[in-house]
Amino acid sequence: MAPEAVVTVHVPSELRKYCGGTADLPVSAASVRAALHELSRSHPSLYPNLCDETGALRRHLNVFVNSTHMRERQGLETPLAPGDVVTILAAVSGG
């Protein structure tokens, strides 16, 4: 298991009301899944807006580690390194 890294989770503006209006949240986590789990502890009202009851990321969200989408890496198991930025973006659709 990889050691925990201090990373920054960037929260989209539409979800900041669930974390006191803060845009960037520092967390210690070894993977994207662990970072989301840490948010469930530190910001319990934010977590249900990110993940469903099974722990899966909600369909309308995209997660990037630095500039790479996590699905292009190891999904929720993508390892994190100190200083990484995990960016959560709401999917935009339209016609």
Secondary structure by P-SEA (a helix, b strand, c coil): cccccbbbbbbccccccccccccbbbbbcccaaaaaaaaaaacaaaaaacccccccccccbbbbccccccccccccccccccbbbbbbbcccccc
